[in-house]
């Protein structure tokens, strides 16, 4: 399993991917963000699924991108179409053998960037069958892998109008929620951003100890906020009266949160 998250806001794009690889009871790490280019313009590909399918699909894509290198009308739609064609080609070649070995043909991908003829950055989610969807302003993110735990903070806090700086914080919290609740998601954490106004890409990698301050701040504050939520109508219905009186007579305590 993995966790990859792509965000599109007015300022540009964010790509986030955990680096944990699980195989049975063995753990390792691998980079799940791949940067590719058409001429001087770059885009990212993030994947979840069988690594052998991913590597073969990307190998075919690199070959086919040569068609676009001299294309003065290169767009992300053309890149996504090429990727889908490569994925379907791998499916024809390998699906039967994989399924005979008890493996499911599985590859999901997030592709984002801006090429020479694109008016703005775009981002897409490609399914194992080769069909795809595009991110839009009403739902400015797409995710693949272990998506359930990191989704609530994105739905509550992220908007297309969110600044790139704030969106990075929300992306981190989404990853941290996934990491905290899923043993299949973990460090290292790879991050990449695209600033639409300048056309510039930036990328970095964080290990577990690099983000201690942010992790501890979130653990402490989310616990305190839970204590401060106003009592609901359930109090008189399901809590014994003596506990209500006892709680009113003392300051709320904040239990220590394990640094995971």
Phi, psi and omega in degrees: 000165181205177171220115177237137184226130174242133182234137172237116174240177182301328181284337183154212186239152172230135171239131181227136177213135173284164184247009184279136174240126177245136176219100187065237178258017180255140178244140173211182179227150179205150178282131183249003174254126177243127176265132179228169185215154169233107188065230180268001183258139185244161174209161179250154172231126175240142187228150170225131180138204182291127183293327179296321177294317178302310185296321181290320179297317180292326176298315177295321181296319178301319178296315186285337179296341178301333178295330183269349186300324178260011184273116179283002181235039182289134178224163177294331177300320178293321178297314180297321177297316177298316180299316180299319178297318179296318180296318179293326177296317177296322179298317179298319185282324194241344186303312184300316181293321179295314182292329176293336178267005179087013180254145177268132175294113189213120171205119170250146183221145168247127181234128181216146178166193178211120180258183193301325183257009178276131178288334181206166176296154177217163182211144187223150170249124180252131181269166182302334179280352180096353174280163186210163173230157180247141176295150177225176186291333182284331176228085193278028177211158173223145180217155180221158182095224180277081192270343192296317188286329183269357185286318185303317181294327178292315181294326183279322194249340187264132175227161177300329181281351179300137179293158179300321180297312179292323180297327177296321177295316180295321177299317178298315181296325176296315176298315183296322176297319179293315180297320184293326187255354182229123179288347181273357181240133181187179180290160003289159181247120178259132180232141176218142178229151174235122179265113188296322185293326183252349182069025185257142176254143173222143180215153181203169179228138178239139171264172185307313185286348182286339188239033180299314183300314182293320181294314181292322178299315182293316178302314183293312187285325179290327177292317178296319179297322178298323178292331186267358177300132179303141177301142178259180181294352179288340186303306183290342185270327188233357179250131178301142183305323182295329178286327177296315179296318180297319181293325180291337184271355181227156178287144180296138179260149179248110179295149178292141182256129179298139179276088181256000000 
